[in-house]
């Protein structure tokens, strides 16, 4: 068995939240310095609204505040933003999307549509392939 534990770092992207409107949920800015891979994991709980959809967007930039943010090109993603999105009947599921770009800072945005009832979700960023291992 290979050692994954000492070769990844997990960071909070979006804290567990109950969303009952269409306000976009913007993740923490993830600093990729010292790592060569990034995967966002999105976990859903109960999604109460019968017609809600949730679109995913990945942005990157070189500014620590992402004032230079731009949508990540599809060629720099593992998986698609469409496949990472979810809808009203995707209760208790996990989606993922990977980042291959060269920018230092990355964030995830989840934008609900037609959502007027509680939808539970969270997201974490998994940084892997560290420049120096083991990681703390």
Buried (B, 14 or more C-beta within 10 A) or exposed (E): EEEEEEBBEEBEBBEEBEBBEEEEBBBBBBBBEEBEBBBBBBBBBEBBBEEBBBBBBBBBBEEEEBEEBEEBEEEBBEBEBEEBBBBBEBEEEEBBBBBEBEBBBBBBBBBBEEBBBBBBBBBBBBBBEBEEEEBE
